[in-house]
Amino acid sequence: MSMFLIRAFATQVSCQSLAELGGVLHRDFVGQSVTVQFDRPSGLRHVAFVDVNESGLVSSYGAPLPAELAPLAATKRTYVG
């Protein structure tokens, strides 16, 4: 499995890094609610439910944003892609 997997309805997109994940969210999922699936260091699979705002940054709903995704919400970023 890739490092991160974005799921939105019938769409699934794999990303190998946090930077790639941020770029794909910004480019393809602005204004949408999606799930981001990833494996934690313990080996447990985690699913985060996030909203992608107009800047491509994420916010969590239903639970706090996992530490693994916090850099995507911490600062305003510009992605090229």
C-alpha angles and dihedrals in degrees: 000000000000121000094258132016121196116204125190116163105302094347122100122179124182121212127189099202142024090249091054090047091053092048094049092047090050095046102039111018109041111146094015138110113232141162122243115203123196141152118251120222088258088063094249116133115235128197119200121194108214141172118220112217128208090272092054093250121134134231125185127233125201094015139026116283109266116250090242090064099036094100089064091060100033101076140013108263135189116217126196114209 
